[in-house]
Amino acid sequence: MYLIRPPLTFLGLNIDRGSTKFSFVGVPLDITSTFARGSDLTPYYIRLVSKSLETYSLRFNVDVEDVGIYDEGDVAVTPGGINASFRAIEAVAEELVREGRYPIFVGGEHLITYPIIRAVIRGLSSNLCVIIFDAHADLRSEYLGSRLSHACVTRRVVETVSPNNVFLIGVRALCKDEVTELRRSRIRYVTSLDIIRYGVKYVSSKLSNFITSCRYVYVSVDIDVVDPAYAPGVSTPEPEGLTPTYLIDLVTQVIPKSVGMDIVEVVPREDAGYSTVSLATKLILESIASKYVASQER
């Protein structure tokens, strides 16, 4: 009752659900975006572009088309209704996790991560670590009078899983209050300037240390963590970001231990030549390949 079947499917696949554990879920929620709007169109465009990309991963030597991913459809969000939309998102996310599936949620704005995290925790009945790739800290207690805003999503996540269980990567856009909160709460974080100056191995080492203490990991990718030279089609672009290769390498490093992921804040109408949509789609393919290969090695 909470899912709507779209006219397109991811990769154009029409497969038996039981033949794969991977689930594609569109979450077309765009209510609180504060600059470029239109992330609710992203699930459609990623499905469209996915049919034009090759599916063989050179990183992991596997063809994702052989692995398979089942398109669950889009969550039936309520236009303008955050609470009703949250109920639908949580219901879908919790059911998928309890089934033991690996869900890949495609937003939509970054606020969708909050109800997903709440659902994942209930579904696992266990502690959870969250790794967030984002140009913005999103640590405001409230924004424009609302506690439920894409500018507050990390703050809501931290209140749900505790600061010790959150790692921010690629952050470079903060207000003074957010800097104070980062220092007060001692949330782990690595800025994009750290990555540029010290290299991806520096972050890779910190990530490895972080996930060793985590039983379960959830990964959230706000695509604006990538420099707008590579990914212009985002809600709130910020200069001095990651390269696509850095992002994919870091995400696929932690995917094997993860129980799910989301990709958010792509805005197709701002996207020149589908470059951002293509990057988000490529990230999905490489993440599936990473998770699949790791599961075969156990």
C-alpha positions in Angstrom: 0.0 0.0 0.0 3.0 2.3 0.4 4.6 1.6 -3.0 3.7 2.8 -6.5 4.9 0.9 -9.6 6.6 3.2 -12.0 6.5 2.9 -15.8 10.3 2.3 -15.9 12.5 -0.1 -13.9 16.1 0.3 -12.9 18.4 -1.1 -15.7 15.2 -2.0 -17.5 15.2 -5.3 -15.6 12.1 -7.4 -15.1 13.3 -10.1 -12.8 12.0 -12.4 -10.1 12.3 -10.7 -6.7 13.6 -13.8 -5.1 16.6 -14.0 -7.5 18.4 -11.1 -5.9 18.6 -9.5 -2.4 19.1 -6.0 -3.9 16.1 -3.6 -3.9 15.9 -0.2 -5.7 13.4 2.1 -4.0 12.5 5.6 -5.2 11.6 8.2 -2.6 10.4 11.2 -4.5 10.2 13.6 -1.5 11.1 17.3 -2.0 9.4 19.4 0.5 12.1 21.3 2.5 14.7 22.0 -0.1 15.9 25.6 0.2 17.6 26.3 -3.1 17.2 24.3 -6.3 14.0 22.2 -6.3 13.2 19.1 -8.2 14.9 16.2 -6.5 11.5 14.4 -6.5 12.2 13.7 -10.2 15.4 11.8 -9.6 14.1 8.2 -9.3 12.6 8.5 -12.8 15.7 10.0 -14.3 18.0 7.4 -12.7 15.8 4.6 -14.1 15.9 6.3 -17.5 19.7 6.8 -17.5 20.4 3.4 -16.0 19.4 1.8 -19.3 22.2 3.6 -21.1 25.1 2.6 -18.8 27.2 -0.5 -19.1 26.9 -2.8 -16.1 30.3 -4.5 -15.8 32.4 -3.3 -12.8 36.1 -3.1 -13.5 36.7 -2.5 -9.8 35.1 -5.8 -8.8 35.1 -7.8 -12.0 31.4 -8.6 -11.9 28.4 -7.7 -14.2 25.7 -6.1 -12.1 23.1 -7.3 -14.6 24.0 -10.8 -13.6 23.7 -10.0 -9.9 20.3 -8.3 -10.5 18.4 -5.7 -8.6 14.6 -5.7 -8.1 12.8 -2.4 -8.6 10.3 -2.1 -5.7 8.8 1.1 -7.1 8.4 4.5 -5.5 7.3 5.2 -1.9 3.9 6.8 -2.0 4.9 10.1 -0.4 2.3 12.8 0.4 2.9 16.2 -1.4 3.5 18.7 1.4 2.9 16.1 4.1 6.1 15.3 5.9 4.6 13.2 8.7 2.5 11.1 6.4 5.5 10.7 4.0 7.7 9.6 6.9 5.2 6.9 7.9 5.3 5.5 4.4 9.1 5.7 4.1 9.5 4.0 7.5 7.0 1.2 6.7 8.8 0.4 3.5 12.3 0.6 4.9 11.5 -1.5 8.0 9.9 -4.3 6.0 12.8 -4.5 3.5 15.4 -4.7 6.3 13.4 -7.3 8.2 13.2 -9.4 5.0 17.0 -9.3 4.9 17.1 -7.4 1.6 19.7 -4.7 0.7 17.7 -1.6 0.0 19.1 1.3 -2.1 16.9 4.4 -1.6 17.0 7.1 -4.2 15.7 10.5 -3.2 14.5 13.0 -3.1 15.9 15.4 -0.5 18.3 14.4 2.2 15.6 14.5 4.9 14.5 11.0 3.8 17.5 9.6 5.6 16.0 10.3 9.0 12.9 8.1 8.8 15.0 5.4 7.0 17.5 5.3 9.9 14.7 5.0 12.4 13.2 2.1 10.5 16.5 0.4 10.0 17.1 0.5 13.8 13.7 -1.0 14.5 14.2 -3.7 11.8 17.6 -4.8 13.1 16.8 -4.3 16.8 20.4 -3.3 17.2 23.0 -0.5 17.3 23.7 1.2 14.0 26.6 3.3 12.7 25.9 5.9 10.0 28.4 7.2 7.4 27.2 10.4 5.7 28.9 11.8 2.6 27.8 15.4 2.3 29.2 18.9 1.5 27.0 20.2 4.4 27.1 19.4 8.0 23.3 19.7 8.3 23.6 20.0 12.1 21.2 22.8 12.7 18.8 22.2 15.5 16.1 23.8 13.3 16.0 25.8 10.0 13.4 28.4 9.1 11.5 27.4 12.2 11.4 23.7 11.4 13.2 20.8 13.0 12.3 18.6 10.0 14.4 20.2 7.2 17.1 18.8 4.9 19.4 21.4 6.7 18.8 19.5 10.0 19.0 15.8 8.9 22.4 15.0 10.5 21.3 16.6 13.7 18.2 14.3 13.8 20.3 11.3 12.9 22.8 12.1 15.7 19.9 12.3 18.2 18.7 8.9 17.0 22.0 6.9 16.9 24.3 9.0 19.1 27.3 11.2 18.0 29.8 8.3 18.5 28.1 6.3 15.7 28.2 9.0 13.0 31.0 9.8 10.6 30.7 12.8 8.2 32.8 12.8 5.1 33.5 15.6 2.6 31.9 18.3 4.7 32.9 21.9 3.7 29.8 24.1 4.2 29.0 25.0 7.8 27.6 27.8 9.8 29.2 28.9 13.1 26.7 27.0 15.3 27.3 23.8 13.4 31.1 24.1 14.0 30.4 24.5 17.7 28.1 21.5 17.6 30.7 19.4 15.8 33.3 20.2 18.5 30.9 19.8 21.4 29.5 16.5 20.3 32.8 15.1 19.0 31.2 13.7 15.9 33.8 12.2 13.6 34.3 14.1 10.4 36.7 14.6 7.5 36.5 17.7 5.4 36.9 17.8 1.6 40.0 19.9 2.1 41.5 17.1 4.3 40.9 14.6 1.4 42.4 17.0 -1.2 45.4 17.7 1.0 46.1 14.2 2.4 44.6 11.9 -0.2 42.0 9.3 -0.2 44.2 6.8 1.7 44.0 9.1 4.7 40.2 8.9 4.8 40.2 5.2 4.0 42.3 4.5 7.1 39.9 6.5 9.3 36.9 4.8 7.8 38.5 1.3 8.5 39.1 2.2 12.1 35.5 3.5 12.5 33.7 0.5 11.1 35.6 -2.0 13.1 33.5 -1.1 16.1 30.2 -1.2 14.2 28.0 -4.2 13.9 25.8 -2.6 11.3 26.5 0.3 9.0 24.2 2.5 6.9 25.6 4.7 4.2 24.0 8.0 3.1 25.3 9.9 0.1 24.3 13.5 -0.6 25.6 13.9 -4.1 26.7 17.5 -3.5 29.7 16.0 -1.7 31.1 15.8 -5.2 32.5 19.0 -6.7 29.9 20.8 -8.8 32.4 20.7 -11.8 31.5 17.0 -11.9 28.0 17.1 -10.4 26.2 20.4 -11.2 22.7 19.0 -10.8 22.3 19.2 -7.0 20.1 21.1 -4.7 22.8 23.2 -3.0 26.1 23.1 -4.9 29.3 23.9 -3.0 32.8 24.3 -4.5 36.0 22.3 -3.5 34.3 18.9 -3.5 35.4 15.4 -4.1 36.1 13.8 -7.5 33.7 11.1 -8.6 36.5 8.5 -8.3 37.3 9.5 -4.7 33.6 9.2 -3.8 33.1 5.8 -5.4 36.3 4.4 -3.9 35.3 5.5 -0.4 31.7 4.4 -0.6 32.5 1.0 -2.0 35.1 0.5 0.8 32.3 0.6 3.4 29.5 -0.9 1.5 30.4 -4.6 2.3 29.5 -4.0 6.0 26.5 -1.9 5.3 22.8 -3.0 5.5 21.5 -0.3 3.1 22.2 3.0 1.5 20.6 6.1 0.0 21.6 8.6 -2.6 19.9 12.0 -2.3 19.8 15.7 -3.5 20.2 15.1 -7.2 18.2 17.7 -9.2 17.8 16.6 -12.8 16.5 19.9 -14.1 19.9 21.5 -13.0 21.9 18.7 -14.5 23.9 19.5 -17.7 24.1 16.4 -19.9 22.8 14.0 -17.2 26.3 14.1 -15.6 25.0 14.1 -12.0 22.3 11.5 -12.7 24.9 9.3 -14.5 27.3 9.6 -11.5 24.5 8.6 -9.0 23.6 5.7 -11.2 27.2 4.6 -11.5 27.6 4.8 -7.7 24.6 2.4 -7.4 26.1 -0.1 -9.8 29.5 -0.1 -8.1 27.9 -0.4 -4.7 26.0 -3.4 -5.7 29.1 -5.0 -7.2 31.1 -4.3 -4.0 28.4 -5.8 -1.7 27.9 -8.8 -3.9 31.6 -9.7 -4.3 32.1 -9.3 -0.5 29.2 -11.6 0.2 30.7 -14.3 -2.1 34.0 -14.1 -0.3 32.6 -15.0 3.1 
